[in-house]
Amino acid sequence: MLLAVSTVALAQGKGIYTCVDSHGRRITSDRPITECLDREQHELTSSGTLKRVVPPSYTADERARIDAQKKAEEALQARLAEEKRRDRALLIRYPNQAVHDRERTEALAQIDEVISAVNKRAQTLLNQRKEISAELEFYQNDVSKAPLWLRRKLEDNEQQVVVQQRFVVEQTQEKRRVNARFDEELVKLRQLWGQK
């Protein structure tokens, strides 16, 4: 019977499907085999060579699980490719430790310049505060007795001092972040430099 089916399929020029079912029997047909929907089937050409492998037909749950697994694998591959790209970019940017150290120094120097400018502004505000305090002495240091323009000048000075202090704190935190980033990069770079 199998020979007859094969002969008919060959005569018609259609493919021949073969598989081994769950009971271990080899089945051949001129169309996809129902008993082998849960496993691979081989479609052969009229000459008997492999034309293609027909994958199993999965249930909706199995397809969802396979799709989720495939997406997870693709995400992992994409993450690994991105990591390699980042590593190459890091090596191009920092071919050796001297270049890395120099860039760290420059980044920290820029922050130090900003902090220095803020400190100068803070000194100016302190001098203004001394002038305001000298004027307040005429009102026995009672702000409520001072004229409105002097009270506004005092409030403005106090607000600017707070802003400057906050800015110094932010810049100090930025220095910590820059150092942490460069430290993290250096650990990675030492591994990459060692692989050269």
C-alpha positions as CSV (number, residue, x, y, z in Angstrom):
1,M,0.0,0.0,0.0
2,L,2.8,2.4,0.9
3,L,4.4,1.6,-2.4
4,A,1.2,2.4,-4.2
5,V,0.8,5.8,-2.4
6,S,4.4,6.6,-3.2
7,T,3.9,5.6,-6.8
8,V,0.7,7.7,-7.2
9,A,2.4,10.7,-5.5
10,L,5.4,10.4,-7.8
11,A,3.3,10.1,-10.8
12,Q,1.3,13.3,-9.9
13,G,4.6,15.2,-9.1
14,K,3.5,16.0,-5.6
15,G,5.6,15.8,-2.5
16,I,5.8,12.7,-0.3
17,Y,5.3,13.2,3.5
18,T,7.0,10.8,5.9
19,C,7.1,10.7,9.7
20,V,7.4,8.3,12.6
21,D,4.2,8.4,14.7
22,S,4.0,8.2,18.5
23,H,3.9,4.3,18.2
24,G,7.2,4.2,16.3
25,R,5.6,3.4,12.9
26,R,6.9,5.0,9.8
27,I,4.0,6.6,7.8
28,T,4.2,7.9,4.3
29,S,1.5,9.9,2.5
30,D,0.9,12.3,-0.4
31,R,-0.3,15.0,2.0
32,P,0.6,16.1,5.6
33,I,-0.1,13.2,8.0
34,T,-2.7,13.7,10.7
35,E,-1.1,11.2,13.1
36,C,2.1,13.3,13.0
37,L,0.8,16.8,13.6
38,D,2.5,16.8,16.9
39,R,6.0,16.1,15.4
40,E,8.2,17.0,12.4
41,Q,7.3,15.6,9.0
42,H,9.7,15.4,6.1
43,E,8.4,16.3,2.6
44,L,10.4,14.6,0.0
45,T,10.7,15.4,-3.7
46,S,9.6,13.0,-6.4
47,S,13.2,11.8,-6.6
48,G,13.2,11.0,-2.9
49,T,15.4,13.9,-1.7
50,L,14.4,16.1,1.3
51,K,12.4,19.1,0.1
52,R,11.6,20.6,3.5
53,V,10.9,19.8,7.1
54,V,7.3,20.5,8.1
55,P,7.4,21.7,11.8
56,P,4.8,20.2,14.2
57,S,1.4,21.8,14.6
58,Y,1.2,23.2,18.1
59,T,-1.7,24.0,20.3
60,A,-2.3,27.7,21.1
61,D,-0.7,27.3,24.5
62,E,2.3,25.6,23.0
63,R,2.7,28.2,20.3
64,A,2.4,31.0,22.9
65,R,5.1,29.3,25.0
66,I,7.4,28.8,22.0
67,D,6.8,32.4,20.9
68,A,7.6,33.7,24.4
69,Q,10.8,31.5,24.5
70,K,11.8,32.8,21.0
71,K,11.2,36.4,22.1
72,A,13.2,35.9,25.2
73,E,16.1,34.4,23.2
74,E,15.9,37.3,20.7
75,A,15.9,39.8,23.5
76,L,19.0,38.1,25.0
77,Q,20.8,38.1,21.7
78,A,19.9,41.8,21.2
79,R,21.2,42.6,24.6
80,L,24.4,40.7,24.0
81,A,24.9,42.4,20.7
82,E,24.3,45.8,22.3
83,E,26.7,45.0,25.0
84,K,29.4,44.0,22.4
85,R,28.7,47.3,20.5
86,R,29.1,49.3,23.8
87,D,32.3,47.5,24.6
88,R,33.7,48.2,21.1
89,A,32.7,51.9,21.5
90,L,34.3,52.0,24.9
91,L,37.6,50.6,23.6
92,I,37.6,53.1,20.7
93,R,37.0,55.9,23.1
94,Y,39.5,54.7,25.7
95,P,42.3,52.7,24.0
96,N,44.4,52.8,27.3
97,Q,44.1,53.9,30.9
98,A,46.0,57.2,30.4
99,V,43.2,58.4,28.1
100,H,40.6,57.3,30.5
101,D,42.3,59.0,33.4
102,R,42.7,62.2,31.5
103,E,39.0,62.3,30.6
104,R,38.1,61.7,34.2
105,T,40.3,64.6,35.3
106,E,38.8,66.9,32.7
107,A,35.2,66.0,33.7
108,L,36.0,66.6,37.3
109,A,37.8,69.9,36.5
110,Q,34.7,71.2,34.8
111,I,32.6,70.5,37.8
112,D,35.2,72.1,40.1
113,E,35.1,75.2,37.9
114,V,31.3,75.4,38.3
115,I,31.7,74.9,42.1
116,S,34.3,77.6,42.2
117,A,32.0,80.1,40.4
118,V,29.2,79.2,42.8
119,N,31.5,79.8,45.8
120,K,32.4,83.2,44.4
121,R,28.7,84.0,44.0
122,A,28.2,82.8,47.6
123,Q,30.9,85.1,48.8
124,T,29.2,88.0,47.0
125,L,25.9,87.1,48.6
126,L,27.7,87.0,52.0
127,N,29.1,90.5,51.4
128,Q,25.6,91.7,50.4
129,R,24.2,90.2,53.6
130,K,26.8,92.1,55.7
131,E,25.6,95.3,54.0
132,I,22.0,94.5,54.6
133,S,22.8,93.7,58.3
134,A,24.5,97.0,58.6
135,E,21.4,98.8,57.3
136,L,19.2,96.7,59.7
137,E,21.1,98.0,62.6
138,F,19.3,101.4,62.2
139,Y,16.1,99.5,63.0
140,Q,17.6,97.7,66.0
141,N,17.9,94.5,63.9
142,D,14.1,94.2,63.9
143,V,13.1,93.3,60.3
144,S,9.5,94.2,60.9
145,K,10.5,97.9,61.5
146,A,12.7,98.0,58.3
147,P,11.3,99.5,55.1
148,L,9.7,97.2,52.5
149,W,12.6,97.6,50.0
150,L,15.1,96.4,52.7
151,R,13.0,93.5,53.7
152,R,12.7,92.4,50.1
153,K,16.5,92.8,49.7
154,L,17.0,90.5,52.7
155,E,14.5,87.9,51.5
156,D,16.1,87.9,48.0
157,N,19.5,87.5,49.5
158,E,18.4,84.5,51.7
159,Q,16.7,82.8,48.8
160,Q,19.8,83.2,46.6
161,V,22.0,81.8,49.4
162,V,19.7,78.7,49.6
163,V,19.8,78.3,45.8
164,Q,23.6,78.5,45.8
165,Q,23.9,76.0,48.6
166,R,21.5,73.6,46.8
167,F,23.6,74.0,43.7
168,V,26.8,73.2,45.5
169,V,25.2,70.0,46.9
170,E,24.0,69.0,43.4
171,Q,27.5,69.6,41.9
172,T,29.1,67.5,44.7
173,Q,26.7,64.7,44.0
174,E,27.5,65.0,40.3
175,K,31.2,64.6,41.1
176,R,30.3,61.4,42.9
177,R,28.3,60.2,39.9
178,V,31.1,61.0,37.5
179,N,33.7,59.2,39.7
180,A,31.3,56.2,40.0
181,R,30.8,56.1,36.2
182,F,34.5,56.3,35.5
183,D,35.2,53.6,38.2
184,E,32.6,51.3,36.6
185,E,34.0,51.9,33.2
186,L,37.6,51.3,34.4
187,V,36.6,47.8,35.8
188,K,35.1,46.9,32.4
189,L,37.9,48.5,30.4
190,R,40.6,46.5,32.4
191,Q,38.8,43.3,31.3
192,L,38.6,44.5,27.7
193,W,42.3,45.7,27.6
194,G,43.3,42.3,29.0
195,Q,41.6,40.5,26.1
196,K,43.6,42.4,23.5
